[in-house]
Amino acid sequence: MARPTQRARTLSQNFLADRATAERVARLAAPDTRRPPLLLEVGAGKGALTGPLARRSRELHAYEIDPRLLPGLRARFAHAPHVRVVGGDFLAARPPRAPFSLAGNVPFSRTADIVDWCLAAPALTDATLITQLEYARKRTGDYGRWTLLTIRSWPDHEWRLAGRVGRYRFRPAPRVDAGILRLERRSAPLLTGAARRSWDDLVELGFSGVGGSLHASLRRARPARRVDAAFRAARLDPRALVGEVPPGAWLRLHRELAA
């Protein structure tokens, strides 16, 4: 039989052990002025974050994949009728149809899949996720570079780094620090319909890679004079690598090239 520490590593479990961090994440996920009607928690663990979330939500569904932790969670929140502890893999759950928020201390090994789940959920309004710090910084442009996923989803979602969590605030301590990632669906998309489809085409072309240069990639499929003019309008250096171009500059490029 696997020891607790071995099982924790297998499930990528690093339990939050700092009350102040749990309260901070709960405040971000459910501000006092905007109690979400439905809040989902991914990876409830031992309930360190579940408690603060329960106090700030009208209805909370707390998902936990480890069956050994379910009895303790259910006993702890037995007297909270608005809290439902759900056993099983969160990724197998169907997103609610009504607007909802999401929060959780995300298993580092499953972060990408959980973020994809969030992006594909039409009714998700926002997500507050504790992730590996490197992941949060990469997705939010904190390194001064932007990823394909962030740029492609920018018309519908805003990505923001909301803080850093030291590794020793978890048990067992992971090898690296964590970050608090905020993913917010825009109330009104920046682009819709044909404009949104042309955005996807432009971003895919831009990241297709000719020496890493966005300018060179775009000139493969667009008239050189229009690409040059769009770069001047966006105040972009033609030598800029694709990852160095921020979302605002992408939007200006798209506007100029789609005109």
C-alpha positions in Angstrom: 0.0 0.0 0.0 1.4 3.4 -1.0 2.4 5.7 1.9 0.6 9.1 2.2 3.5 11.1 0.9 3.8 8.7 -2.1 0.1 9.0 -2.9 0.3 12.8 -2.6 3.0 12.9 -5.2 1.2 10.6 -7.5 -1.9 12.8 -7.3 0.3 16.0 -7.4 -1.2 16.9 -4.0 0.4 19.9 -2.2 -2.1 20.8 0.5 -2.4 24.5 1.3 -1.3 25.0 4.9 -1.5 28.8 5.3 -4.7 30.4 6.5 -3.8 33.9 5.3 -3.2 32.6 1.7 -6.5 30.7 1.8 -8.4 33.8 2.9 -6.6 35.9 0.2 -7.6 33.5 -2.6 -11.2 33.3 -1.3 -11.4 37.1 -1.3 -10.3 37.2 -5.0 -12.6 34.4 -6.0 -15.7 35.8 -4.1 -15.4 39.5 -3.1 -17.9 40.6 -0.4 -19.6 42.9 -2.9 -20.2 40.1 -5.5 -21.0 36.8 -3.9 -21.1 34.3 -6.8 -24.4 32.4 -7.0 -22.4 29.3 -7.8 -18.8 28.6 -7.0 -16.9 25.5 -7.9 -13.7 24.4 -6.1 -11.2 22.1 -7.9 -9.1 20.0 -5.6 -10.6 20.6 -2.2 -8.0 18.4 -0.5 -8.4 18.8 3.3 -10.6 21.8 3.1 -8.1 24.6 3.8 -9.6 26.7 1.0 -13.1 25.2 1.1 -13.8 26.8 4.5 -13.1 30.4 3.4 -14.9 29.8 0.1 -18.0 28.5 1.8 -18.3 31.6 3.9 -18.2 33.8 0.8 -20.5 31.8 -1.6 -24.2 31.1 -1.9 -23.6 27.6 -3.3 -20.3 25.7 -3.3 -19.5 22.5 -5.1 -16.1 21.2 -3.8 -14.5 18.5 -6.0 -12.0 16.1 -4.6 -10.5 13.1 -6.5 -8.9 11.3 -3.5 -11.6 9.1 -1.9 -9.7 9.0 1.4 -10.3 12.7 1.9 -14.0 12.6 1.2 -15.3 11.4 4.6 -13.4 14.2 6.4 -14.6 16.9 4.0 -18.2 15.7 4.2 -18.1 15.6 8.0 -16.6 19.0 8.3 -19.2 20.7 6.1 -22.2 18.5 7.1 -23.8 21.5 8.8 -23.3 23.8 5.8 -26.3 22.9 3.5 -25.0 25.2 0.7 -21.7 23.1 0.4 -21.7 20.0 -1.7 -18.7 17.8 -1.6 -18.3 15.9 -4.9 -16.1 12.9 -5.2 -14.3 12.2 -8.5 -12.2 13.8 -11.2 -13.2 17.4 -11.7 -12.2 17.2 -15.4 -15.0 14.7 -16.0 -17.6 17.2 -14.7 -19.9 19.0 -17.1 -19.6 22.8 -16.7 -22.8 24.3 -15.3 -25.1 26.1 -17.7 -25.7 29.0 -15.2 -23.0 31.6 -14.6 -20.4 30.3 -12.1 -17.0 31.1 -10.7 -14.1 28.6 -10.0 -11.3 28.5 -7.5 -8.8 26.0 -6.4 -5.3 24.9 -5.4 -4.6 23.2 -8.7 -2.5 20.0 -8.9 0.6 21.3 -10.8 0.6 18.3 -13.1 -3.0 18.9 -14.3 -2.9 22.7 -14.6 -3.0 22.9 -18.4 -6.0 20.5 -18.6 -7.9 22.5 -15.9 -7.3 25.8 -17.6 -8.5 24.3 -20.9 -11.6 23.2 -19.1 -12.1 26.7 -17.9 -11.6 28.3 -21.3 -14.2 25.9 -22.9 -16.9 26.5 -20.2 -19.3 29.1 -21.7 -20.8 30.1 -18.4 -17.6 30.6 -16.5 -17.2 34.2 -15.3 -13.9 33.9 -13.6 -11.3 31.5 -12.2 -8.9 32.0 -9.3 -6.3 29.2 -9.4 -3.2 28.5 -7.4 -0.7 27.1 -10.0 3.0 26.7 -10.4 4.5 30.2 -10.3 6.2 29.7 -13.7 3.0 28.7 -15.3 1.1 31.8 -13.9 3.9 34.1 -15.0 4.2 32.6 -18.4 0.4 32.8 -19.1 0.1 36.4 -17.9 3.1 37.9 -19.7 5.0 38.5 -16.5 8.2 37.5 -18.1 7.7 40.1 -20.8 6.7 37.3 -23.2 3.2 36.1 -24.3 2.1 32.6 -25.2 -0.1 31.4 -28.0 -2.9 30.3 -25.7 -3.0 33.7 -24.0 -3.0 35.7 -27.2 -5.6 33.4 -28.9 -8.0 33.7 -26.0 -7.5 37.4 -25.3 -10.6 38.6 -27.0 -12.7 36.6 -24.6 -10.5 36.3 -21.5 -8.2 38.5 -19.5 -5.2 36.8 -17.7 -3.7 38.3 -14.6 -1.1 37.4 -12.0 -2.6 38.1 -8.7 0.2 37.1 -6.3 2.9 34.7 -5.3 2.7 31.9 -2.7 5.9 30.5 -1.2 6.5 26.8 -1.5 6.7 26.3 2.3 3.0 27.3 2.7 2.1 23.9 1.4 2.4 20.4 2.9 4.3 18.6 1.5 6.2 21.5 0.1 6.6 21.4 -3.7 9.9 22.1 -5.3 8.9 25.5 -6.5 6.8 28.5 -5.5 3.2 28.9 -6.6 1.3 31.8 -8.2 -2.3 33.0 -8.0 -3.7 33.1 -11.5 -6.8 35.1 -12.3 -8.7 34.2 -15.5 -11.7 36.5 -16.2 -14.2 36.1 -19.0 -15.0 39.5 -20.5 -18.6 40.6 -20.1 -18.5 41.7 -23.8 -16.0 40.0 -26.2 -13.5 42.3 -27.9 -14.2 40.5 -31.2 -17.1 38.4 -32.5 -18.2 36.6 -35.6 -16.0 36.9 -38.6 -13.6 39.2 -36.8 -13.1 36.6 -34.1 -12.4 33.9 -36.8 -9.9 36.2 -38.6 -8.2 36.8 -35.2 -7.7 33.1 -34.8 -6.2 32.9 -38.3 -3.9 35.8 -37.7 -2.6 34.5 -34.3 -2.0 31.0 -35.7 -0.1 32.5 -38.7 1.9 34.7 -36.4 3.0 31.9 -34.1 3.7 29.5 -37.1 7.3 30.7 -36.8 9.8 32.1 -39.3 12.8 32.6 -37.1 10.5 33.6 -34.3 9.7 36.9 -36.1 6.0 37.9 -36.2 6.7 40.3 -39.1 8.3 37.6 -41.2 5.5 35.1 -40.5 2.8 37.6 -41.4 4.5 38.6 -44.6 4.3 35.0 -45.9 0.5 35.3 -46.3 -0.3 39.0 -46.3 0.8 41.8 -48.6 4.2 43.1 -47.5 3.1 46.8 -47.7 0.1 46.2 -45.5 2.1 44.3 -42.9 4.7 47.1 -42.8 2.0 49.7 -42.4 0.3 47.7 -39.7 3.6 47.4 -37.7 4.1 51.1 -38.0 0.5 51.8 -36.7 1.1 49.4 -33.8 4.5 51.0 -33.1 6.2 47.6 -33.4 9.7 46.8 -34.3 9.7 44.4 -37.3 12.5 42.5 -35.6 10.3 41.8 -32.5 9.9 38.1 -31.7 6.4 36.8 -31.7 6.4 36.2 -27.9 7.4 39.8 -27.2 4.3 41.2 -28.8 1.6 42.1 -26.1 -2.1 41.7 -26.6 -2.8 45.3 -27.2 -0.3 45.4 -30.2 -1.9 42.2 -31.6 -5.3 43.9 -31.5 -3.9 46.9 -33.4 -2.3 44.7 -35.9 -5.6 42.8 -36.4 -7.5 46.0 -36.8 -5.1 47.3 -39.4 -4.8 44.1 -41.4 -8.6 43.4 -41.4 -9.5 46.9 -42.5 
